[in-house]
Amino acid sequence: MALERIYADILAVRIIPNVDPVLGRELNLGPHQRSLGIFTSTVDDIGYTALDEATKRAAVDVVYARSFYAGSAHASGPLSGEMIGILAGPTPDEVQSGIEAVLQTAETDAYFEAFDSEKTHAIYAHVISSSGSYLSKEAGINQGEPIAYLIAPPLEAVYGLDAALKAADVELVKFFGPPSETNFGGGLLTGSQSACKAAADAFRESILRIAENPLKY
């Protein structure tokens, strides 16, 4: 069964070339972090994946990343979406390179997959072949190690994680117990790239069976 892809929309972007020191202190910036790149996304997990990719392509760090409660369907404004991400770097050019990586990742590389035509039942089963500084820190692993980033609605997330862990030689390094701010759940798994892919495939297949017959247990 071919699943329809759901990409994120980056709703707003701004670069601050030289951040005010007071705001810099609130964001715990280092002395070399003078410029900021800020964006909002309609899908939080894609936004976090894009932030991690930015740290691999530019001299930037993720200094702020938060999901909004209840998701983009209940956003506080038309440009709020589901999350906000902030990158910091030494120069506006580096931050711009990071933002360009965010945009490219959201537009073409990272996506949810929908089980229904209405796109109301969807999961995230994304394999990162080499983690950047952001997600490796979140997962407590070495930078460059692969990650299977697995997210689904609450029941599906728990069931799918169990299937993923049993299907491959992977380790659960970060558990997102449902409900998250956006009422999902899931986790970050690590292992070899092939093991992460096998885990993501098992996660997807197990949830597909739930979608096809949710009450047959």
Summary of the structure (lengths in Angstrom):
residues: 217
radius of gyration: 17.4
end to end distance: 21.2
largest distance: 58.0
contacts: 771
relative contact order: 0.15
helix: 38%
strand: 27%
